[in-house]
């Protein structure tokens, strides 16, 4: 039994209350919530007390334990292969491979793609002098916020990492796989590193699933075991180099990635937990409905009891009202309109009092009640009232009362006081009657029960809203259900993690539900870390000289922003002890690496519009464009303008097309190719480019 499946229910009932409810000590309760072993009998009792299905929990835990065991076994089998494929790197003119962990420098990510920023040329030219010494670094200093690469791939289940050539995309993915297999990152997952170029060119054109199964078959892992791991979203799927796939294979690879990422996006465990969630919600709703029905029935009874109970209360109130009105009448000097109204109120109250006393008597012992003095008082007051009321109606003055009549009235009022006072002990006796005591107790019990039921319903409604949100939301918006369950059970794995890498200018497809980010250039701290690791075991003196010379040469600093070109600088400095005096040779070497050597070393041959547009001619083309734009101080130029320069150049190539429209389309394709190879800077606002 694991803590994660039960932790959320702990808040609903305190451990002390739970122990009292199932009659046991707090020790097994504590063990239950800490995932420790307890007796089956107590396990079932605790689950039932928490309204949990112990069968579903036990089955869920057994499935989880089985998949945990399988993943651990396959990780052990795959570890040597992953270390072999991802543990070393050898690029450019390295004489021997070096350990990736020895040279790896933390990667940082831009969450906003630099090429997707919508700026206009006027914005770029604002507040800046193109002739200033820091022109080359003007826009480099205005970077987007950088975040840790590990943080990005940890928080996002589907990520496309874009980057310029040699920006460290593959190295980062290999590092993630090494961290994963060593238990330092996503330790409950199986890292699966796939070169998309190898997949695209695999014999027999297998599906991505089959390709993965074939890879692991060599490690004595069965096809069913791989499917089970993927079904439970225990894979860290790393797909490297989408830009390295040939154009004729691109559509197939993209389709396979989309299909695969959709099929194995969510774990079977998620569907199981959603089912448990929905069953629990339905049970709670049914329980709330039963409470509501019980409350309605109790409130009907309470209303009937309240009606009877109020009869007793009204007796005292009515008696006091009569006494108060008689006290007022006792001070009167005449029988006027105001006094008649008072008499009428006394008469109404007497009638009500008589009526209620009779009802109470019937309620208590089913006896008839008759008070002759009270009846006589009511009769005489009524007679007096009717007499003076008729005088009022006949317009006869009622201010001039007959003295005998008025004295009779005062005498009547005086006699009424003891009659009313004598009712007090009689009425008080009602409250001591056993039937009243029983009625009061029953009323208070039902009132308390209704209050408790209302509070319980309110509590359960809040609980269901917090712990078990609307099922329609989860069914209609699975992402909401995923977010809720992931927060509720943070130790459970519901999603497969997918990471795709591609050159920033080569991605022509938006993968569904994938977040696109960009690898940031190295900053000064990263450069220093990389150089330190490079020279640390070889020559610490060269390290200091390297960093010292680098700090004084802004142009070489530009090259060092790229991990690949920084590697070139380290190789050159390691051999010669200095940077070349002729800086143009260094730059030519860098351009040659980006245009040609970096791809050739990895056996990548990209589709070209013109076979005769060699890398040397691309350099010549870029030189011409640079000469024209810099002479005119056009440091930012629109896409159509640079395409025009390219069109002028390629029309003179041996296999050039003559048709203007064909030339325009081809110039756009050539520009895209150069952008992918050199990391040429593009802004999507007005579709313009600038030199970096």
FENNORMO-V196479 format. One record per residue. N is the residue number from 1. RES is the residue in one letter. SS is DSSP state (~ for helix, > for strand, _ for the rest). PHI is phi in whole degrees, 0 to 359 (none if undefined). NEAR is the number of other C-alpha atoms within 8 Angstrom. Layout:
N | RES | SS | PHI | NEAR
N | RES | SS | PHI | NEAR
This chain:
1 | X | _ | none | 7
2 | X | _ | 246 | 9
3 | X | ~ | 299 | 10
4 | X | ~ | 297 | 10
5 | X | ~ | 283 | 9
6 | X | _ | 236 | 9
7 | X | ~ | 301 | 9
8 | X | ~ | 294 | 9
9 | X | ~ | 280 | 8
10 | X | ~ | 296 | 10
11 | X | ~ | 292 | 7
12 | X | ~ | 290 | 7
13 | X | _ | 211 | 9
14 | X | _ | 296 | 8
15 | X | ~ | 301 | 10
16 | X | ~ | 296 | 7
17 | X | ~ | 295 | 8
18 | X | ~ | 295 | 12
19 | X | ~ | 298 | 12
20 | X | ~ | 293 | 9
21 | X | ~ | 293 | 7
22 | X | ~ | 257 | 9
23 | X | _ | 58 | 6
24 | X | _ | 205 | 7
25 | X | _ | 284 | 8
26 | X | ~ | 281 | 9
27 | X | ~ | 299 | 6
28 | X | ~ | 294 | 10
29 | X | ~ | 296 | 12
30 | X | ~ | 298 | 9
31 | X | ~ | 297 | 11
32 | X | ~ | 303 | 12
33 | X | ~ | 282 | 11
34 | X | _ | 258 | 8
35 | X | _ | 73 | 9
36 | X | _ | 265 | 9
37 | X | _ | 290 | 7
38 | X | _ | 223 | 9
39 | X | _ | 292 | 6
40 | X | ~ | 299 | 6
41 | X | ~ | 298 | 6
42 | X | ~ | 293 | 9
43 | X | ~ | 303 | 11
44 | X | ~ | 294 | 9
45 | X | ~ | 299 | 9
46 | X | ~ | 296 | 11
47 | X | ~ | 301 | 11
48 | X | ~ | 294 | 10
49 | X | ~ | 295 | 10
50 | X | _ | 266 | 9
51 | X | _ | 59 | 7
52 | X | _ | 252 | 9
53 | X | _ | 274 | 8
54 | X | ~ | 293 | 10
55 | X | ~ | 295 | 6
56 | X | ~ | 294 | 8
57 | X | ~ | 295 | 10
58 | X | ~ | 295 | 9
59 | X | ~ | 296 | 8
60 | X | ~ | 299 | 10
61 | X | ~ | 294 | 11
62 | X | ~ | 296 | 8
63 | X | ~ | 297 | 8
64 | X | ~ | 296 | 8
65 | X | ~ | 296 | 8
66 | X | ~ | 295 | 8
67 | X | ~ | 290 | 11
68 | X | ~ | 300 | 9
69 | X | ~ | 298 | 8
70 | X | ~ | 298 | 10
71 | X | ~ | 299 | 13
72 | X | ~ | 298 | 9
73 | X | ~ | 295 | 8
74 | X | ~ | 290 | 10
75 | X | ~ | 300 | 10
76 | X | ~ | 296 | 8
77 | X | ~ | 291 | 9
78 | X | ~ | 274 | 10
79 | X | ~ | 303 | 9
80 | X | ~ | 300 | 8
81 | X | ~ | 294 | 7
82 | X | ~ | 293 | 12
83 | X | ~ | 297 | 10
84 | X | ~ | 294 | 8
85 | X | ~ | 278 | 7
86 | X | ~ | 248 | 12
87 | X | _ | 280 | 13
88 | X | > | 230 | 12
89 | X | > | 219 | 9
90 | X | _ | 213 | 8
91 | X | _ | 232 | 6
92 | X | _ | 52 | 8
93 | X | _ | 257 | 5
94 | X | _ | 298 | 8
95 | X | _ | 285 | 4
96 | X | _ | 207 | 5
97 | X | _ | 296 | 8
98 | X | > | 236 | 9
99 | X | > | 294 | 9
100 | X | ~ | 297 | 12
101 | X | ~ | 297 | 8
102 | X | ~ | 287 | 8
103 | X | ~ | 246 | 10
104 | X | _ | 297 | 9
105 | X | _ | 241 | 7
106 | X | _ | 309 | 7
107 | X | _ | 264 | 11
108 | X | > | 240 | 10
109 | X | > | 238 | 13
110 | X | > | 259 | 14
111 | X | _ | 286 | 10
112 | X | _ | 251 | 9
113 | X | _ | 295 | 10
114 | X | ~ | 298 | 9
115 | X | ~ | 286 | 8
116 | X | ~ | 261 | 9
117 | X | _ | 285 | 10
118 | X | _ | 266 | 8
119 | X | _ | 240 | 10
120 | X | _ | 249 | 8
121 | X | ~ | 302 | 9
122 | X | ~ | 299 | 6
123 | X | ~ | 294 | 7
124 | X | ~ | 291 | 8
125 | X | ~ | 279 | 7
126 | X | _ | 293 | 6
127 | X | _ | 55 | 4
128 | X | _ | 209 | 5
129 | X | _ | 260 | 6
130 | X | _ | 295 | 6
131 | X | _ | 266 | 5
132 | X | _ | 288 | 6
133 | X | _ | 293 | 5
134 | X | _ | 264 | 6
135 | X | ~ | 303 | 9
136 | X | ~ | 299 | 8
137 | X | ~ | 255 | 7
138 | X | _ | 302 | 8
139 | X | _ | 275 | 7
140 | X | _ | 294 | 7
141 | X | _ | 285 | 6
142 | X | _ | 257 | 6
143 | X | _ | 275 | 6
144 | X | _ | 287 | 7
145 | X | _ | 297 | 6
146 | X | > | 260 | 9
147 | X | > | 232 | 10
148 | X | > | 298 | 10
149 | X | ~ | 297 | 11
150 | X | ~ | 300 | 8
151 | X | ~ | 297 | 8
152 | X | ~ | 296 | 10
153 | X | ~ | 287 | 11
154 | X | ~ | 282 | 7
155 | X | ~ | 274 | 6
156 | X | _ | 248 | 9
157 | X | _ | 279 | 11
158 | X | > | 225 | 11
159 | X | > | 227 | 13
160 | X | > | 252 | 12
161 | X | > | 262 | 13
162 | X | > | 262 | 13
163 | X | > | 187 | 14
164 | X | _ | 287 | 13
165 | X | _ | 303 | 11
166 | X | _ | 72 | 11
167 | X | _ | 276 | 12
168 | X | _ | 100 | 11
169 | X | ~ | 296 | 13
170 | X | ~ | 296 | 9
171 | X | ~ | 301 | 9
172 | X | ~ | 297 | 9
173 | X | ~ | 295 | 11
174 | X | ~ | 297 | 11
175 | X | ~ | 298 | 13
176 | X | ~ | 299 | 10
177 | X | ~ | 295 | 13
178 | X | ~ | 296 | 12
179 | X | ~ | 296 | 10
180 | X | ~ | 293 | 14
181 | X | ~ | 290 | 14
182 | X | _ | 271 | 8
183 | X | _ | 86 | 9
184 | X | _ | 265 | 8
185 | X | _ | 208 | 9
186 | X | _ | 49 | 8
187 | X | _ | 292 | 10
188 | X | _ | 263 | 9
189 | X | _ | 244 | 10
190 | X | > | 256 | 13
191 | X | > | 287 | 11
192 | X | > | 234 | 10
193 | X | > | 267 | 11
194 | X | > | 235 | 11
195 | X | > | 277 | 9
196 | X | ~ | 295 | 13
197 | X | ~ | 295 | 11
198 | X | ~ | 297 | 8
199 | X | ~ | 297 | 12
200 | X | ~ | 296 | 12
201 | X | _ | 261 | 7
202 | X | _ | 296 | 8
203 | X | _ | 295 | 5
204 | X | _ | 86 | 4
205 | X | _ | 47 | 8
206 | X | _ | 290 | 10
207 | X | _ | 289 | 7
208 | X | ~ | 297 | 10
209 | X | ~ | 297 | 8
210 | X | ~ | 298 | 8
211 | X | ~ | 299 | 10
212 | X | ~ | 295 | 10
213 | X | ~ | 298 | 12
214 | X | ~ | 296 | 9
215 | X | ~ | 297 | 8
216 | X | ~ | 278 | 12
217 | X | ~ | 299 | 10
218 | X | _ | 292 | 7
219 | X | _ | 257 | 8
220 | X | _ | 65 | 7
221 | X | _ | 249 | 11
222 | X | _ | 284 | 9
223 | X | ~ | 298 | 9
224 | X | ~ | 296 | 6
225 | X | ~ | 294 | 9
226 | X | ~ | 295 | 11
227 | X | ~ | 298 | 8
228 | X | ~ | 296 | 9
229 | X | ~ | 297 | 13
230 | X | ~ | 291 | 12
231 | X | ~ | 298 | 11
232 | X | _ | 267 | 13
233 | X | _ | 55 | 16
234 | X | _ | 262 | 14
235 | X | > | 262 | 12
236 | X | > | 252 | 13
237 | X | > | 272 | 12
238 | X | > | 248 | 12
239 | X | > | 247 | 13
240 | X | > | 257 | 14
241 | X | _ | 77 | 14
242 | X | ~ | 299 | 13
243 | X | ~ | 290 | 9
244 | X | ~ | 275 | 9
245 | X | _ | 283 | 11
246 | X | _ | 298 | 11
247 | X | ~ | 302 | 7
248 | X | ~ | 291 | 5
249 | X | ~ | 261 | 9
250 | X | ~ | 300 | 10
251 | X | ~ | 297 | 8
252 | X | ~ | 296 | 8
253 | X | ~ | 295 | 10
254 | X | ~ | 298 | 8
255 | X | ~ | 298 | 8
256 | X | ~ | 296 | 10
257 | X | ~ | 297 | 9
258 | X | ~ | 300 | 10
259 | X | ~ | 296 | 8
260 | X | ~ | 295 | 11
261 | X | ~ | 292 | 9
262 | X | ~ | 286 | 7
263 | X | ~ | 296 | 7
264 | X | _ | 249 | 11
265 | X | _ | 289 | 11
266 | X | > | 252 | 12
267 | X | _ | 285 | 15
268 | X | ~ | 302 | 10
269 | X | ~ | 300 | 10
270 | X | ~ | 298 | 10
271 | X | ~ | 297 | 8
272 | X | ~ | 295 | 9
273 | X | ~ | 289 | 9
274 | X | ~ | 296 | 9
275 | X | ~ | 298 | 8
276 | X | ~ | 299 | 9
277 | X | ~ | 302 | 9
278 | X | ~ | 293 | 10
279 | X | ~ | 297 | 8
280 | X | ~ | 297 | 11
281 | X | ~ | 297 | 10
282 | X | ~ | 297 | 8
283 | X | ~ | 296 | 8
284 | X | ~ | 293 | 10
285 | X | ~ | 296 | 8
286 | X | ~ | 297 | 8
287 | X | ~ | 296 | 8
288 | X | ~ | 297 | 11
289 | X | ~ | 297 | 8
290 | X | ~ | 296 | 8
291 | X | ~ | 298 | 10
292 | X | ~ | 295 | 10
293 | X | ~ | 296 | 8
294 | X | ~ | 297 | 8
295 | X | ~ | 297 | 11
296 | X | ~ | 299 | 8
297 | X | ~ | 295 | 8
298 | X | ~ | 295 | 11
299 | X | ~ | 289 | 11
300 | X | ~ | 296 | 8
301 | X | ~ | 296 | 9
302 | X | ~ | 299 | 11
303 | X | ~ | 295 | 8
304 | X | ~ | 294 | 8
305 | X | ~ | 295 | 11
306 | X | ~ | 297 | 9
307 | X | ~ | 296 | 8
308 | X | ~ | 289 | 8
309 | X | ~ | 297 | 11
310 | X | ~ | 289 | 8
311 | X | ~ | 302 | 11
312 | X | ~ | 294 | 11
313 | X | ~ | 297 | 8
314 | X | ~ | 292 | 9
315 | X | ~ | 301 | 12
316 | X | ~ | 294 | 9
317 | X | ~ | 296 | 8
318 | X | ~ | 295 | 12
319 | X | ~ | 300 | 11
320 | X | ~ | 293 | 8
321 | X | ~ | 296 | 9
322 | X | ~ | 297 | 12
323 | X | ~ | 299 | 10
324 | X | ~ | 295 | 8
325 | X | ~ | 293 | 12
326 | X | ~ | 293 | 12
327 | X | ~ | 300 | 8
328 | X | ~ | 291 | 8
329 | X | ~ | 292 | 11
330 | X | ~ | 295 | 9
331 | X | _ | 264 | 6
332 | X | _ | 286 | 8
333 | X | _ | 253 | 4
334 | X | _ | 199 | 9
335 | X | _ | 250 | 13
336 | X | _ | 255 | 8
337 | X | ~ | 298 | 7
338 | X | ~ | 296 | 7
339 | X | ~ | 294 | 11
340 | X | ~ | 297 | 12
341 | X | ~ | 295 | 8
342 | X | ~ | 294 | 10
343 | X | ~ | 299 | 12
344 | X | ~ | 297 | 9
345 | X | ~ | 293 | 9
346 | X | ~ | 297 | 11
347 | X | ~ | 300 | 11
348 | X | ~ | 297 | 8
349 | X | ~ | 291 | 12
350 | X | ~ | 297 | 11
351 | X | ~ | 297 | 9
352 | X | ~ | 294 | 9
353 | X | ~ | 298 | 11
354 | X | ~ | 301 | 8
355 | X | ~ | 296 | 8
356 | X | ~ | 290 | 11
357 | X | ~ | 299 | 10
358 | X | ~ | 297 | 11
359 | X | ~ | 295 | 9
360 | X | ~ | 294 | 11
361 | X | ~ | 300 | 12
362 | X | ~ | 297 | 10
363 | X | ~ | 292 | 7
364 | X | ~ | 278 | 10
365 | X | ~ | 220 | 6
366 | X | _ | 59 | 7
367 | X | _ | 251 | 6
368 | X | _ | 282 | 7
369 | X | _ | 242 | 7
370 | X | _ | 213 | 6
371 | X | _ | 243 | 6
372 | X | ~ | 296 | 6
373 | X | ~ | 299 | 7
374 | X | ~ | 292 | 9
375 | X | ~ | 296 | 9
376 | X | ~ | 295 | 8
377 | X | ~ | 299 | 10
378 | X | ~ | 296 | 11
379 | X | ~ | 293 | 8
380 | X | ~ | 292 | 9
381 | X | ~ | 296 | 11
382 | X | ~ | 294 | 9
383 | X | ~ | 297 | 8
384 | X | ~ | 297 | 9
385 | X | ~ | 296 | 11
386 | X | ~ | 296 | 8
387 | X | ~ | 297 | 8
388 | X | ~ | 287 | 11
389 | X | ~ | 291 | 9
390 | X | ~ | 292 | 8
391 | X | ~ | 298 | 11
392 | X | ~ | 295 | 10
393 | X | ~ | 290 | 7
394 | X | _ | 270 | 6
395 | X | _ | 67 | 6
396 | X | _ | 282 | 7
397 | X | _ | 296 | 7
398 | X | _ | 257 | 11
399 | X | _ | 282 | 7
400 | X | _ | 264 | 6
401 | X | _ | 278 | 9
402 | X | _ | 294 | 6
403 | X | ~ | 298 | 6
404 | X | ~ | 297 | 6
405 | X | ~ | 296 | 8
406 | X | ~ | 292 | 11
407 | X | ~ | 297 | 8
408 | X | ~ | 300 | 8
409 | X | ~ | 297 | 9
410 | X | ~ | 295 | 9
411 | X | ~ | 296 | 8
412 | X | ~ | 293 | 11
413 | X | ~ | 294 | 11
414 | X | ~ | 296 | 8
415 | X | ~ | 287 | 8
416 | X | ~ | 289 | 10
417 | X | ~ | 298 | 10
418 | X | ~ | 295 | 7
419 | X | ~ | 299 | 10
420 | X | ~ | 292 | 12
421 | X | ~ | 296 | 7
422 | X | ~ | 293 | 8
423 | X | ~ | 288 | 8
424 | X | ~ | 301 | 8
425 | X | ~ | 296 | 7
426 | X | ~ | 294 | 8
427 | X | ~ | 293 | 10
428 | X | ~ | 297 | 8
429 | X | ~ | 296 | 8
430 | X | ~ | 299 | 11
431 | X | ~ | 286 | 9
432 | X | _ | 259 | 8
433 | X | _ | 291 | 9
434 | X | ~ | 304 | 6
435 | X | ~ | 293 | 7
436 | X | ~ | 291 | 11
437 | X | ~ | 302 | 10
438 | X | ~ | 294 | 8
439 | X | ~ | 297 | 10
440 | X | ~ | 297 | 9
441 | X | ~ | 297 | 8
442 | X | ~ | 295 | 9
443 | X | ~ | 297 | 12
444 | X | ~ | 295 | 8
445 | X | ~ | 296 | 8
446 | X | ~ | 291 | 12
447 | X | ~ | 296 | 10
448 | X | ~ | 296 | 8
449 | X | ~ | 297 | 9
450 | X | ~ | 295 | 11
451 | X | ~ | 298 | 8
452 | X | ~ | 296 | 8
453 | X | ~ | 296 | 11
454 | X | ~ | 299 | 9
455 | X | ~ | 294 | 8
456 | X | ~ | 294 | 8
457 | X | ~ | 297 | 11
458 | X | ~ | 300 | 8
459 | X | ~ | 295 | 8
460 | X | ~ | 292 | 10
461 | X | ~ | 296 | 9
462 | X | ~ | 296 | 8
463 | X | ~ | 296 | 10
464 | X | ~ | 290 | 11
465 | X | ~ | 290 | 9
466 | X | ~ | 277 | 7
467 | X | ~ | 272 | 6
468 | X | _ | 222 | 12
469 | X | _ | 300 | 9
470 | X | _ | 307 | 7
471 | X | ~ | 297 | 8
472 | X | ~ | 297 | 7
473 | X | ~ | 296 | 11
474 | X | ~ | 290 | 12
475 | X | ~ | 287 | 8
476 | X | ~ | 278 | 6
477 | X | _ | 237 | 9
478 | X | ~ | 300 | 9
479 | X | ~ | 297 | 7
480 | X | ~ | 293 | 9
481 | X | ~ | 297 | 12
482 | X | ~ | 295 | 10
483 | X | ~ | 298 | 8
484 | X | ~ | 294 | 8
485 | X | ~ | 292 | 10
486 | X | ~ | 295 | 11
487 | X | ~ | 287 | 7
488 | X | ~ | 287 | 7
489 | X | _ | 238 | 10
490 | X | _ | 296 | 9
491 | X | _ | 274 | 5
492 | X | _ | 274 | 7
493 | X | _ | 250 | 11
494 | X | _ | 249 | 13
495 | X | > | 237 | 10
496 | X | _ | 283 | 15
497 | X | > | 264 | 12
498 | X | > | 244 | 12
499 | X | > | 228 | 15
500 | X | > | 242 | 12
501 | X | > | 244 | 14
502 | X | > | 198 | 15
503 | X | > | 296 | 14
504 | X | _ | 297 | 11
505 | X | _ | 262 | 9
506 | X | _ | 253 | 9
507 | X | _ | 271 | 10
508 | X | _ | 250 | 4
509 | X | _ | 221 | 4
510 | X | _ | 261 | 6
511 | X | _ | 287 | 6
512 | X | _ | 298 | 5
513 | X | _ | 64 | 5
514 | X | _ | 264 | 9
515 | X | > | 265 | 8
516 | X | > | 264 | 10
517 | X | > | 226 | 13
518 | X | > | 229 | 14
519 | X | > | 289 | 16
520 | X | _ | 280 | 11
521 | X | _ | 299 | 8
522 | X | _ | 297 | 11
523 | X | _ | 264 | 7
524 | X | ~ | 300 | 6
525 | X | ~ | 294 | 7
526 | X | ~ | 295 | 10
527 | X | ~ | 300 | 12
528 | X | ~ | 297 | 9
529 | X | ~ | 297 | 9
530 | X | ~ | 299 | 11
531 | X | ~ | 297 | 11
532 | X | ~ | 298 | 10
533 | X | ~ | 294 | 10
534 | X | ~ | 295 | 11
535 | X | ~ | 265 | 11
536 | X | ~ | 303 | 9
537 | X | _ | 269 | 7
538 | X | _ | 250 | 6
539 | X | _ | 201 | 8
540 | X | ~ | 292 | 10
541 | X | ~ | 292 | 6
542 | X | ~ | 297 | 11
543 | X | ~ | 301 | 12
544 | X | ~ | 296 | 8
545 | X | ~ | 295 | 8
546 | X | ~ | 301 | 10
547 | X | ~ | 294 | 10
548 | X | ~ | 294 | 8
549 | X | ~ | 293 | 8
550 | X | ~ | 297 | 10
551 | X | ~ | 293 | 8
552 | X | _ | 259 | 6
553 | X | _ | 233 | 8
554 | X | ~ | 297 | 8
555 | X | ~ | 295 | 6
556 | X | ~ | 290 | 8
557 | X | ~ | 301 | 10
558 | X | ~ | 298 | 8
559 | X | ~ | 294 | 10
560 | X | ~ | 292 | 12
561 | X | _ | 295 | 12
562 | X | _ | 266 | 12
563 | X | ~ | 304 | 12
564 | X | ~ | 294 | 10
565 | X | ~ | 287 | 12
566 | X | ~ | 294 | 12
567 | X | ~ | 298 | 8
568 | X | ~ | 302 | 10
569 | X | ~ | 299 | 10
570 | X | ~ | 294 | 10
571 | X | ~ | 297 | 10
572 | X | ~ | 297 | 11
573 | X | ~ | 293 | 12
574 | X | ~ | 296 | 8
575 | X | ~ | 281 | 6
576 | X | ~ | 254 | 7
577 | X | _ | 76 | 8
578 | X | _ | 208 | 7
579 | X | _ | 280 | 9
580 | X | _ | 303 | 7
581 | X | _ | 294 | 4
582 | X | _ | 274 | 6
583 | X | ~ | 297 | 8
584 | X | ~ | 297 | 6
585 | X | ~ | 297 | 8
586 | X | ~ | 295 | 9
587 | X | ~ | 293 | 8
588 | X | ~ | 299 | 8
589 | X | ~ | 296 | 8
590 | X | ~ | 297 | 11
591 | X | ~ | 295 | 10
592 | X | ~ | 298 | 10
593 | X | ~ | 296 | 9
594 | X | ~ | 291 | 13
595 | X | ~ | 278 | 12
596 | X | ~ | 222 | 9
597 | X | ~ | 297 | 10
598 | X | ~ | 298 | 11
599 | X | ~ | 287 | 11
600 | X | ~ | 298 | 9
601 | X | ~ | 300 | 9
602 | X | _ | 255 | 6
603 | X | _ | 59 | 6
604 | X | _ | 251 | 8
605 | X | _ | 235 | 7
606 | X | _ | 274 | 6
607 | X | _ | 292 | 6
608 | X | _ | 240 | 8
609 | X | _ | 292 | 7
610 | X | _ | 241 | 7
611 | X | _ | 296 | 6
612 | X | _ | 278 | 7
613 | X | _ | 274 | 11
614 | X | _ | 291 | 7
615 | X | ~ | 297 | 9
616 | X | ~ | 296 | 7
617 | X | ~ | 290 | 8
618 | X | ~ | 298 | 10
619 | X | ~ | 296 | 9
620 | X | ~ | 297 | 8
621 | X | ~ | 299 | 10
622 | X | ~ | 296 | 8
623 | X | ~ | 297 | 8
624 | X | ~ | 295 | 8
625 | X | ~ | 298 | 10
626 | X | ~ | 297 | 8
627 | X | ~ | 299 | 8
628 | X | ~ | 295 | 8
629 | X | ~ | 289 | 11
630 | X | ~ | 290 | 9
631 | X | ~ | 296 | 7
632 | X | _ | 268 | 6
633 | X | _ | 58 | 7
634 | X | _ | 267 | 8
635 | X | _ | 281 | 8
636 | X | > | 233 | 10
637 | X | > | 224 | 11
638 | X | > | 286 | 10
639 | X | ~ | 302 | 9
640 | X | ~ | 296 | 6
641 | X | ~ | 288 | 8
642 | X | ~ | 291 | 10
643 | X | ~ | 295 | 12
644 | X | ~ | 295 | 10
645 | X | ~ | 297 | 9
646 | X | ~ | 295 | 12
647 | X | ~ | 300 | 12
648 | X | ~ | 298 | 8
649 | X | ~ | 285 | 9
650 | X | ~ | 284 | 10
651 | X | _ | 294 | 10
652 | X | _ | 265 | 7
653 | X | _ | 284 | 9
654 | X | _ | 303 | 5
655 | X | _ | 257 | 6
656 | X | _ | 291 | 10
657 | X | _ | 273 | 7
658 | X | _ | 263 | 7
659 | X | _ | 300 | 6
660 | X | ~ | 302 | 6
661 | X | ~ | 293 | 6
662 | X | ~ | 295 | 9
663 | X | ~ | 297 | 13
664 | X | ~ | 296 | 11
665 | X | ~ | 294 | 8
666 | X | ~ | 293 | 10
667 | X | ~ | 295 | 13
668 | X | ~ | 294 | 9
669 | X | ~ | 293 | 9
670 | X | ~ | 296 | 11
671 | X | ~ | 299 | 10
672 | X | ~ | 296 | 10
673 | X | ~ | 296 | 9
674 | X | ~ | 295 | 12
675 | X | ~ | 300 | 11
676 | X | ~ | 292 | 14
677 | X | ~ | 278 | 11
678 | X | ~ | 256 | 11
679 | X | _ | 70 | 11
680 | X | _ | 307 | 12
681 | X | > | 275 | 10
682 | X | > | 231 | 9
683 | X | > | 244 | 14
684 | X | _ | 276 | 11
685 | X | _ | 299 | 10
686 | X | _ | 251 | 10
687 | X | _ | 56 | 9
688 | X | > | 236 | 13
689 | X | > | 238 | 12
690 | X | > | 210 | 10
691 | X | _ | 282 | 7
692 | X | _ | 228 | 5
